[in-house]
Amino acid sequence: MPGSSIGRIFTVSTFGESHGPGVGAVVDGVPPGLPLAEADIQKDLDRRRPGQSAVTSPRRESDRVEILSGVFEGVTTGTPVALLIRNRDADSSDYRRFKDKLRPGHADYTYLAKYGIRDWRGSGRASGRETAARVAAGAVALKLLEKRGITITGYAVEIGGVAVEARDPRAVERNPVRCPDPEAAQRMVERIEQARAERDSVGGMVEVVVRGLPPGLGEPVFDKLEARLAHAVMSIGAVRGFEVGAGFAAARMKGSEF
């Protein structure tokens, strides 16, 4: 299926289905000599792993990564780095009732209309399970960026209409919603639990801060950095908006304010 790769110099291709044997990524363009071990990748997969709290997916996966190629004696060789995460808790019986039903708001209909076949077991490639492969590939990218003094941090700033009023980076890893405002985090958890009790769900917003970025990245017009970032972020299932800086709020500002 085309469309499973992103990037040109540093290329990431993800593969696998939600209820198949596993998911993974092939990362091409990693320079030789970069120290890389499974533990470097595992720490980020552990942060993403489902089943860690009552407000995340109940699916229980160990999400242990295996490096299949591209690393020898603890360093990258310059060849493609292949990463595999095996599925351990894929119970397809939960989805059998959707075998002949198309769920509104999901990719069921579009997959069937385009390909004439769809994987009804957790939506196959359209599942959020695919993001595990992105996290693994992203961990490799982070190793490269850190060598260049570039750091990236992300956290939840709004969930279910509950927004942060403060930002304490130390608080992010101390709550299940990864929020920098401890008081807001508690209200977010309560809002999620309320929605679950109502057999419903809620959405939210994440803020990502990049520090140490050198000038001149990207190309004019269609390949400028913001456009490439938007492409990557909007390819994640359920993401419906992307903004840089003031973002959508700029539409309500005068030019002098902006």
Helices and strands as residue ranges (DSSP letters): E 5-6, E 11-16, E 22-28, H 38-48, E 65-69, E 71-72, E 75-76, E 81-86, G 92-98, H 108-115, G 124-126, G 128-130, H 131-147, E 151-159, E 162-163, G 169-174, H 182-197, E 204-211, G 221-223, H 225-234, G 247-252
